[in-house]
Amino acid sequence: MVKPTMSSRLGCLVQELFRLIASLLSIALIVLIPLVVYSAVLERTLFNPDFYKAALVRHDAYNRLPLELVDEVVRRTLTQAAPIGVRSLLNNVSSEDWRIIVPTIAPPAWLRGVIESNIDALFVWAAGNAPYPRLSIPVGPVRDRLRTGPGGRQLISAMLENQPPCTPQQVQAMLATNSLAACAPPASLLDRVAVLLLPQIDGLVGEIVTATDSGASPSAREVDLVAAIRARVGGEELFQRLRSLRTAAGLTRAALPLGMATVLLFLGLIHLLAVRSWQGWAQWLGVLLFITGGVTLIPLLLVPAWLEQSFAELIARPLSGRPLLAVIHLGQWLGEDFSAEMVRLAGLAGGGMVLVGLFLLILSIFLPAGEHEAYDYEEELETS
């Protein structure tokens, strides 16, 4: 029986040591690759302004959100602040009427431009160091359309539509006192009624402006969204979360190329340290990709349903009180799109790794061992 020489024992020890290092590197890759995949998902979704713009268009938000806001703001806030006469007239405006009136007051194309400019401003802030973003909603064009556009006339017609016709006495009183009566005036007096009603409606818009931004003037033509959100209880918490997202976005952008480079480096080291044949290379890489793909797919079984709810809470929960239903819906839409995009991208990456891993494992059966020899540490030790 031939006793193993010192050099052979040392060569085996070196080989086992390198295999141990390769195993540790493989475990690191099983953790690192899913992190790189999900970092890429975040870069393409949460940290990409185009994701939010596309989600709003996909869910028809520029037509749906204004109607939901009107249903809540007009019926919950504006009608409570309005004078009794105007309040009762506004209550006559049906949902179908608002569906026609709102697009003339806040056209979807105009609203899309306003919201997308705020999204861009938010990401400009995210790339800088300013404490708060510059976000605003121009109210002036809405007020102008109410005063001089067809939307204002349509609103007045809807307010008066279900009123009983004015009696001659009510018409005389309206002309004498230049005031409104709870009735539908004849067509000849509609212009005079409009002159009386439109300033009151504009005043109610001012009430909404000051209720939204307590520091704004009732005649303001712009609402500072940042000031409005910070003034609410929990508003500062929302900006703290946004700052955390800003930090996470910066870390993700910095870590993504480094992670990819590390993955390639680790794969190269495994190849040099542990693989002694093409068959071994296929087996190592096949097992690694199969396990890594499975680890990548596991979060997809748990996360998407939770995300859809957490997005709504992320936006609405800090704004304590009674969050607007439109805001909750906005969070739900973003959650749905983010979870769908995550399932698509991470699913493709994880499923692709599983399939490639299976292919390599099957291929290794047909590959001859020893065709691609790695560095022989034992032989080198014996000849040195």
N, C-alpha and C positions, 0 to 999 in steps of 0.2 A: 504494500500500500504506500503510495507516494504521499509524503507529508507536504502540506501546503507551505510554500515558502513565505518568508516575511513580505516579499513584494506582492505575492498573490493575495495574501490576507489584506495588505494595505490597499491593493487595487479594489478588492471586493468592498472594503470599508468605504473607500471614496465613492464607488458606484452606488452603494446604499445611501450614503450621505446625499449624493446628488439626486437620487430618487426621492428622498425625503423632502429636499428643497423643492423639487418639482411638484410634489403632492401639495405642499403648502402654497406654492404659487397657483396651483389649480384651484384650491379652495378660495384663494384671494380673487381669482377670476370669476368664480361662481357668484361671489358677492359683487364684484366690481361691474361686470357686464350688465346685469339688470339695472344697476344704478345709472350707468351710462345711457341705457335705453330709455329709462324714465326721465332722465335729465333732458334727453332729446325731445321727448314728448312734451315736457314743460316748456321747452324753448319754442316749440311749434304752436303751442296753445296759450297757456296763461301769460307767457312773456312775449306774446306776439300780438300787436294791435289788430292785425288783419283777422285774427281768430274771432275777436269780439264783433268786428264789423260784419263778418260773414254770418255769425250767429244771429245778429239782430235782423239781417235781411232774410235769413232762412226761416225765422219764426214770424215774419211779417210784423215786426215790432213797431215799425213806424206808422202802421195803420191801427194796430191793436192797443198799444200802450196809451196813446192820447185818449181813446175812448174809455179805457179803464180808469184813467186819471180823472176824466170828466165825471164819470159815474160816481167816483168817490169824493173828489174835491168839491164838485158842484153840489152834490146831494148831502155831503157830510159837513162841509166847512162853509162854502160860499153861501148856501141858502140859509144857514144859521146866522150869518153876519149881515145878511141883506135886510133892508127895510121890509116891513110886512107886505106891502103891495108888490114889490119886486120879487120877494120870496115866493109868494103864491103864483105869480106869473111864471117864474122859473120852474116851479113844480109842474107846470103844464107841458114843459118840453119833454117829449118822450125820448126813449133810447134810440128809436128810429130817426127822430129829428136830429139828435146829436150825431148820429152816424153820417148824416148829410152835412151838418154844419161844421163839425170839427175839422175835416180835411180842408175846408175853405179858410179856416182861421189858422190852422197849423198844417200846411201842406206837407205830405210825407217827404217829398224831395228836400224841402227846406229843413224839416226836422232832422232828416238824415245828415245833412251837412252840419247842423249844429252839434249833434251827438258825436259824429265822427271827428269833428275838430276838437271836442273835449277829450275823446279817447286819445287822439294824437298828443294833446297837451299833457295828459296823464303819463304817457310813456316818455315824453320829453323830461318831465319831472323825475320819472324813475331813473333816467340815465344821468341825472345831475345830483346836486347836493342841497337844493332848496328845501326848506322845511315843509312847504305845502305846495300843491300844484295850483295852477291858475285855471279854474273851471267856472264857467258862467253860462247862463241861459238868457239870450236876448228876448226881452218881453215887448220891446218897442214895436217890432213888426206885427205881433199879435194884436196889440192895442190899435195899431193903424188899420189892420184888416177889420177889426170890429167896428171902428168908427166910419170907415169909408168904403169898405169892401162889401161884397155880397153876403159874406158870413154874418155881418151884423144885421142886415135886413132880414136874412133868413131866420135869425134868432128871434127877432122881434115878431115876425109873422108866426113863428111857432109858439111864442109866449102868449099871443093873443088869439090863437086859432080856436081854442075851446071855450073862450069867453062868450057869454051871451051878448047879443048886439046892444050897443049903447042906445038908451032912450033919448029922445030929444032933450029932456031936461039934463041928462048926463053930458050930452054934447055941449049944451050951453054952458054948463058949469066948467067943463074942460077949457072952453074958449075964454071964459071970463077969468078964471083963476090960473090958467096955464099949468094945470095939474093933471094927474092921471086919475082914471076911474077904473074900477074892476069890470070892464066891459070891452068888447071889440068895437073900435070906432069905425066909421065909414071910411072907404078907401080915400076919400078926399082929405082925411085928417091923419093918414098914416105918416106923412112926412113930419107933421108936428109932433106926433107921438114918438117918432124916432128921435127927434131933437130932445125930447124929455127923457127917454129911456137910455139912450146911448151913454150920456154922461154918468148915469147911475151904474150902468154895466161896467164902464171904465173904472168907476170908483170901487166896484167890487173886485176888479182885477187888481187894483191897488191894495185892497184888503188881503188878497191872496199873496201878493208880493211881500207885504210887511209880515204876514203870518209865516212865510217861508224864510225870509231874511229880516230879522228884527231890526237890523241896522239900516235897511234900505228905506228910501222915501216912497210914499204911496204912488208918486208919479214916476218912479224909476223905470228906466227902459232896459234894465239888465239886472238879473239876480245873480249874486255871488254865491255859487253852490258851496264853496269851501266854507265861507262864513256861516251859511245856513246849516250845514252839517255839523260844524263845530259847536254851534249854539245849542244843538239838541243834546239831551242827556245820552251819553254813549257815543256821540259823534267823534270825539277825540280817540276813542278806542278803535273806531273804524280806520282812522288815519294811522294809528299805530300798527294795525294789521297790514295796511298798504305799505308802510315803511319796511315791515318784516318781509313782505313779498319782494320789495325793491332790493333788499339785501340778498334774499334767496336768488333772485334773478341774476345779480352780479356774480354770486358764487357759482351758479350753474354755468353761466357763460365762460367763467374762468376754468371751471373743472372739466367741462366737456371735452375740449381738445386734449387736456392733460390725461383724462381718463382713457381716451382712445389710444393715445400714444403708449400709455402704461399697459393696456391690453395687448397691443402688438409686441411690446418688449417682453412681457411675461410669456406669451406664446413662443417667442424666439428662444427664451431661456429654457422653457420646458423641452423644446425640440433638441437643444444642445445637450442638456443634462441627462435626460431620461430616455430618449428615443434611440433605439438601436437598429431599427429597420423601418421600411415603409409600412409594414403591417403594424408595427408598434405605434408609428405616428398616426395611422388611421384609427387605431383603437383609443389612444389617448385623446385625440381631438374629438372622436365620436362620442365617447363617454362625457367629455367635458361639455360639448355643445348640447347633448341630450339633457344633462342635469341642469345646465344653465338655462336652457330654454324652458324647462319645467318650472324652475324658480321664478323666471320672468312672468310666466303665465299665472302663477298662484294668486298674486294680488288682483287679477282680473275677475276672480271668483267672488271677491269680497268687497272691493272698493267702489265699483260704479254705482250701485244702489245708494251707498252712503254719501257719495259725492253729490248726487242730485239734491239731497236734502241739505247737505252742509253748505252748498253754494247759496241757497236761499237764506240760511241762518247767518252766513258770513256777512251778507248785505243788510238783512233786516234786523237781526237781533241787537246790534249796537244801537240802532235808532229806536230806543224804547218808547213805549206809548202804544200807538196803534199804527204799525207799519202799513203803508199803502199796499194794497193787493197787487198793484202793477209792479212794485219793487220786488215783491216776493216772486211773482211770475218771472221777472227778469232773471233773478237768481236761479230759478228752476230751469229756465231755458239755457242759461250758460252751463249749468251743471249737466244737463242732458247732452249738450254738444261736447263738453269736455270729456265726459265719461265715454261717449261714443268714439271720439277721436283717440282717446287713450286705448280703448279696446281694439280699435283698428290698427294703430301703430305698434303698440306693445304686443298685440296678438300676432301681427305679421312677423315681428322680430322674434318673439318667443316660439311661435309655431315653426318659423323657418329654421331656427336653431335645432329644434327637436327633430324635424324631418332630415336636415343635413346630418345631424348626429346619427340617426338611424341608418342613413345611407352609408356613412363612413364605417359604421360597425359591420354592416352587411358586406361592404367592400373589403374590409380587412380579412374576411374569411377566405377570399380568393387571392389575396396578395401573398407572395412568398416571403417568409421570414429571412432576414439577413441580406436582403438585396441592397439596402441602403444603410451601411454600417456607420454607426456613430463613432466618436473618438474612443479608442480602446485605452482606458486608463491603466488597466493591469499590464498590458504589453509595454506601455511607455515606462512604467515603474521597473519592469524586469530588465529593460534594455538600458536604463539610465545608470 
